[in-house]
């Protein structure tokens, strides 16, 4: 999984699989798109107007292991 953020356009993309050329983009709302492969697997999720949706400047990411409760914060360089 890979998370990218473009501050110039305020767009975040969560890539769940390697990029596939033949994805269909489903527009869920004005600010959310989901890329789906022909076999139905979700390839990625695009958040438009990302800071509004995330509620803050995405300067860090917290990864949580739901089984153990362990958390790790990843801080992005500014």
C-alpha positions in Angstrom: 0.0 0.0 0.0 1.2 3.5 -0.8 -0.1 6.9 0.2 0.8 9.9 -1.9 -0.2 13.6 -1.3 0.2 16.5 -3.8 0.0 19.8 -1.9 -0.1 21.8 -5.1 -3.5 20.2 -6.1 -4.5 19.1 -2.5 -5.1 15.5 -3.7 -4.3 12.3 -1.8 -4.1 8.9 -3.3 -4.1 5.6 -1.5 -2.7 2.9 -3.8 -3.8 -0.6 -2.7 -2.3 -2.5 -5.7 0.3 -1.9 -8.4 -1.0 0.5 -11.0 -3.1 -1.2 -13.7 -3.7 0.4 -17.0 -7.3 -1.0 -17.4 -8.9 0.4 -14.2 -12.4 2.0 -14.2 -12.7 5.1 -12.0 -15.9 5.2 -10.1 -17.0 8.7 -8.9 -18.4 8.2 -5.5 -18.8 11.9 -4.8 -17.4 15.3 -5.9 -14.4 14.6 -3.7 -13.9 10.8 -3.8 -13.0 8.5 -6.6 -12.3 4.7 -6.5 -10.2 2.9 -9.1 -11.5 -0.6 -9.7 -9.8 -3.3 -11.9 -12.0 -5.4 -14.3 -12.0 -8.3 -11.8 -13.6 -6.1 -9.2 -10.4 -5.5 -7.0 -10.1 -2.0 -5.7 -6.8 -0.6 -7.0 -6.8 2.8 -5.3 -8.8 5.6 -3.6 -8.4 9.3 -4.6 -9.3 12.1 -2.2 -9.9 15.4 -3.9 -9.7 18.4 -1.6 -7.8 16.2 0.8 -7.1 18.5 3.6 -10.8 19.3 4.0 -11.6 15.6 4.1 -8.7 14.7 6.4 -9.5 17.6 8.7 -6.0 18.9 8.9 -2.8 19.3 7.0 -1.6 15.8 6.2 1.8 16.2 7.8 1.8 12.8 9.4 0.2 9.4 9.1 -0.6 7.0 12.0 -0.6 3.3 11.2 -2.4 1.1 13.6 -2.1 -2.6 14.0 -5.7 -3.5 14.9 -4.8 -6.9 16.4 -2.1 -5.6 18.8 -3.2 -2.0 19.2 0.4 -0.9 18.3 0.6 2.5 16.6 3.4 4.1 14.6 3.4 7.7 13.4 5.1 8.6 10.2 5.9 12.3 9.8 6.3 13.8 6.3 9.0 16.3 5.6 7.7 19.8 5.0 
